[in-house]
Amino acid sequence: MNSTLIGRAVRRVTPAPLRRIFSGFWMTPILLGAMGLGAAFGLNVVPEQARWLGGLLGPLDEDGARAALSAVAGAVISVFSIVLSLTFVALSLTAQQLSPRMLDFVLRETIVQVLTGATLATFLFCAASLSFGGGETWRLGLATPVALTLATLTLGVVVAFAHRMTEVMRPDEMVARRGDALRGALAAELKPGARRSRAAAPPADPADRLLLSPFSGYVGLIDEAALVAIAKRRGGVLALAAAPGAFLLADEPLARLVGAGPAPLDAADDEALAVARAMGLSNRTETGTGALYEARALAEGGIRALSPGVNDPGTAIACINRLMDAAARLATGDPAPNARADGDGALRLVLRPLEMALLADRALVPLAWHSRGDSEVRAHYRRVAEAVRERAGPRDRPALDLVIETLDAPD
């Protein structure tokens, strides 16, 4: 199964505090740190009969062992702090050249998580081993070579980390990664699944119940199962008014509840709040919320690359190529499945589908507007936009025409 789908499923069933702790960056460091701490406690329960193992490296006094463990703990923390400080300085400079959104995946790099976890494991092992009481020099003799081995492995991870960061921080690599994320998100949104189909939103009717946003916020990961359950409980169909990544003001429409009849007087506010929570409405944009988020990140990277302070048309063209590749896939693929049914096969949920007009409004047109000042970038953008337009159907061509008209607009 796709790891992104697994991650989304886990996030939906995990309470928010635990989700923040164990998702993304923290999972690997916590597991490795727990292993380091567990190794120290494991040495603490080694039976007295194995004390001969502590003398394998030769005679070792208690003060020398404690000094060695303290030195290892301090060294790994110092090296880790220096490496991360220099890395984040480099990343801040890179973020000025590209959008800060382009750096989202840096902390998700496996090597970053492994370095953090290895440092934490070594430090916790040394700190816990220092708690061995007097008269247990042989246990310290066991802990010292283990600590030195962990420190050596951590330094090896530091070298691998430095090598990997030199690759990751290149603008072309960042654009390529974000482009791959866009392609994957787009494929996930266009792929049919169980009880998923394509359906038009029910026509507006005065009897529809309009659910208003209880507070301002961004639409995040949508819990389709929860929305289907709400619609089924009310005996109607929910037609959402916003897509992931959209910002809604308080009292703006969240969705229309079709065919459910009037709401009980004491349940209307609770109903809107339940829908808002199922739509992931929060006060911040959640990373990885779909193709529009990835497209907007690429557009921002291209816009920043075209700014006078950066002036990097090559990176802007790379962002354009990735965006237009997504536009071509959207134009030539089957329409995104936006209808969800309940277990009995009855229509319960109609999402806002991913369409070319929405992609153009959020990413293609803003980047086209900033591309007008560079003749090379504008000419390339116009060529690929026209190529995509030729493949597109009548429904998508107006949005692509708007992109071309924006490119041709006078400065």
URDACOR-V451938 format. One record per helix or strand. SS is the DSSP state (@ for helix, = for strand). FROM is the first residue (numbers start at 1). LEN is the number of residues. If there is no record, write none. Layout:
# URDACOR-V451938
SS,FROM,LEN
SS,FROM,LEN
This chain:
# URDACOR-V451938
@,3,11
@,16,7
@,26,19
@,48,8
@,62,36
@,100,4
@,110,20
@,137,32
@,171,20
=,196,2
=,209,4
=,217,2
@,224,11
=,237,4
=,247,2
=,253,6
@,268,11
=,282,1
@,291,15
@,313,20
=,339,3
=,347,4
@,356,16
@,375,17
@,394,15
